[in-house]
Amino acid sequence: MASEDAVMATNDDAAQCKRFAVDKGYWQDPYISLFVPKGKSTHAPEINKGYYARVTSIRILLQKFIEATNRECQVVSLGAGFDTTYWCLKEQDLNPKSYIEMDFMAVTSRKCQQIKSKKALLDKLATEDGDVMWSKSEVHAGDYHLVSADLRKVGEVEGKLADCGLDKNLPTLFMAECVLVYIEVPHTEQLLRWISENVPTAMFINYEQVNMGDRFGQVMIDNLKTRDCYLHGVAACKSLETQKQRFTSQGWTGATAWDMMTVYKHLPQADLQRIERIEFLDERELLEQLYSHYCLVWAYLDKANVGLKSIHI
């Protein structure tokens, strides 16, 4: 894997970008400010609109999954960082039976401290007896679990999921945002194979780079290298087809892969018109170039026949 410190730093960068876009009014998130301080830097409109498309599309798929299962489901967020989805789902009364977040210990330790120190976060942790189990880097609180794990080690991931009471027979959604691209392909394949062999009804939402074989992609790779971030999983990011094959080759029934330009055009039109008015773009060339190098992939297994194949943006 890339330098762990450098990879963890990308969490801070993404969280700051999301906080900035929320403050600009791209989407509502009353919890992100509790995890991420207001930054001093600004971000280009293309970046803000890109994060809007990323967050909105993932949440659309997540909501459809939760609704398709009548909330009788679990969510596992891999490399969750400072993501606020659990709290936002609680706000919408859309929470699943169990929500599990997993990341490096250094990240989960910081998130534990933030949750402990913020009443608005603590109040949403639902427990039947009111007890919350804390350690330095983990939280177990009824329907919410925050645990540390190295995603390269499937045995460790499996053990931590067992600690969280994962019910393998319950429909389970796995999510990853710019996570798998940092992990060597064989390790990712082992993880995806373990899920397909052990969780018969599952969906996976993956957001990360694509079309990385051209000049623009190489510049992205070189820029990350200067920060000691190496994209060890970039072979799976060659094309939309390789992104789908990453799943179907490991036992998943089917997968859909769209570049973010396609995703953007499929988002609710009324809301797109709203966000287009927030910041004006002189020209769309950079936006289109950037969006063609990121993608959203959703894959499924549906032994319980809950209709996962029909979920789409």
N, C-alpha and C positions, 0 to 999 in steps of 0.2 A: 504494500500500500504506500501511497505518498507519505511524506513526512506528516506524522499525526498532528503535530502542532499547526502546520500549514493548512491541513484539511479542516481542522477545527476552527481556524480563523475564517474560513469561508462561511461558516455558520454565522459568525458575527457580521460579516459583510452582507449576507442575505437578509438577516434580521434587520439591519439598519436600513437596507433598501425598502423592505416591507414597511417599516415604521414611517419612512419618508413618504411613501406612496399613500399610506393611510392618512397621514397628516394633510396631504394634498387633496384628499377626498375621493380617491379612486375606489376604495371599498371601506366598509365599516369593520372595525375591530377594536372594541373597547379594552382589550387585554394586552395588546402588543406593547403599549407604553409601560406596562408593569414589568416587562422583561427587558425592554430595550430603551436606553436613555435617548433623548433627542440628540441627533447627530449634528455636527457643525457643517458637514459637506452637503452639497446638493447633488441631484442626479438628473441626467438628461431625460426628456420626455419619453424617448424610446425605451429607456430602462424602466421607467414608471409604468408605462403601458404594458411592457413585457411581464412585469411582476403581477399586474392586474390580470392579464390573461392566464398566467400560471396559477395564481391563487383561485381565481374564479372557476376555471375549468376543472381543477382538482376537486373543488367543493361541489360542483355540479354532479360529478361522478360519484363522489362520496355520499351525497344526499340521496341520489337515486339508489345506491346500494342499500343504504339504511332503510329506505322506504320499501324496497323490494323484499326485504327480509322482515318487515314489520318491527324493526329495531331488535329482533332476536339474532344478534350478530356481534362480532368483535372487530376491533380495528387495531392493527399493529403498525405503528409509525417507525420506520427504520431510519436511523440517523436523524432523529426528530429535531435536534437542536432546540431552539427557543420557540418552536411552533406553538400556536395558541388554539389549534383546532378543537381540542377537547373542551375548552372553556366556551368557545363560540357555539359548539353544538349544544352545550348545556343551556346557553342563552336562548337558543331556538327551540328548546325542548325536543332535540333530535338525537340525544345521546344513545349510543349502543349499549349493550349489556356490559361490555368491558372495553376499555381503551388503554392500550399499552404503548409506551414510548421507550425507545432504545437508542442509546448513543454511547460515545466514549465516556469513561468515568469522569474525566475533567469537565465535560459538558454537563453531564447529569448532576454533578456536584454543585455547579453554579445554578442550575435550574432549581434544585432542591432549596437552595438558600433564598432564591427569589420567591418561590411558592410559600415558604415558611414565613417570610417577612411581609407578605401582602395579604391583608384580610380578604380582599375581593377575590383572590385566587383560592385561598383556603376555604372560603365559604361554599365554593362550588364542589368541593371534594365530598362526594356522597358516601357515607358509611352508615350501616344499619345501627351500629352501637356507638357511633361518634368517634371511634378510635382510628387514628392514622398511624401507620407504622413507618418510622423514619430511620434511615441510616445516613451516613455522610453523603452518599451518592444515589440513594434509592428511596422511593416512596411507594407504599401500598395503601390505598384508601378506597376500599369498596370497588367502585367501577373504574378507578384510575390507578395505573401502575407506571412508574418511571424507573427503569432499570439500566444499568451499565452493561455493555457487552461489546465484544469485538466481532463484527459481522463476518470477518474472514473465518471464524471458528464456529462451524455449524453446531457442534456439540455444546458450545457455550451458549449460543442463541437458543437452542432447544431447551437447555436447562433453565435459562432465565424465563422463557415462556411458560415452562412448567411451574416455576415459582409464582408466576402471575395467575395461575389457574386457567391457562388457555384450554378451552374445550375444543378439541380437534374436530368434533362432529358439528360444531356450530359454524355457519357461514362466516368467513373471516376475510377482511380486506386488509391487504398489506400496501403500504405507501412508501415511496422513496423519492426525494427531491435532490437531484445532483449528488447522489450517494454511490450508486453502483459504478459510476464511471471512474471512481478512485480505487476500486477494488479489482485485483487481478481476475481475469475472466474465469479461470477454473474455480475460484472461491465463490464467485457469483453463481456459477452453474450448480455448484453443490448446494447452495442455499435455495435456489429455485427448484431444484430436484427434490430437496427435502420437503419443501412445502407441497409440491404436487403429489408426493407419495404419502404425506401424513395428514393433509387437510383437504378432504375430498370436495368441499365446496368453498372456493376461494376466488378472490379477485386481487389483482395487483395493479396499482397505478404507479407508473414510473415517469418522472420528468427529468430530462437531461439532454446533453448534446447529441447532435446527429449531423450527417453529411460533413464529417470532419476530414475528409480526404482532399478538400480543395484548399486554395491559398488562404481564404478567410479562416478556415478551420485550423490550419497550421499556425497562423498568427495567434489564435486563441490558445493553442497548446503551448507555444513559445512564451506567451505572456504569463501563463500559469507557472511555467518552469522557473521563471525569474523569482517567483514567490515560493519556490520549493514544493510546488504542487504538480505531481505527475499523474497523468490520466492513464493509469495502468489498465483500465477497462475500456479504452477507446476503440479497440477492435470491434466491439459490439455496437459502436456508434457510427459505423461507416455509412449506413444507409437506414432508411425506414424498414427495409426488408431484414437487415441484420438485427435490428431492434426487436422485430417480431420473432425471428428465429431463436433469439436468446431464450424466449419462453417456450415456444412450441417444441424446441429440441430437448427440453427438460420435462416433458410430460404434460404441459399445459394444453388445454383443448383448442384454444384459439386466442389470437391477439390482434389488436388494431393499433396502428401507429400513424399519427398525423404530425406534420411539422407545425410549429406554433403559428405560422401564417394562416394555415387552414383552420386551426383551432380558433384563432382570433375571429375569423369570418363567421364561425358557427356560434359564437356567443350571443346571448340575447340582444337583439338589435336595438331596443330602446335603451338598454344600459350602455351599449357601445356608443350611441349618440351622446349620451350624457358624459362619458369619460373623454370622448373626442373634444368636448368643449372645455375640459379642464386645462389642457395645454395644447397649443396649436403647433403643428408640425409644418415647417416650410416645405419639406419634401420627404417622401416615404422610403427613399432608397435604402438608407441605413437601417430603418425599422424592418424592412422586408429582408434585408441581408442577414440581420441578427436573428429574426424569427425563423428563417430557413435553416438555422444551425442549432435549433432546440426543438425538442419534440415531446409529445405526450403519448405514452403507450399504456393501454389497458388490456390485461390478459385475464382469462377466466378458466375455472374448472367448476362444473355445476352438477355434481352427483345428486344433490337434493332437488334439482329442477326448480330453482326459485326465479329463473328468468335472467340470469346474469349475462347471457349472450346478447340480450336485447338492450342492455344498458349502453348508452352512448351520449355524447354531448348534444 
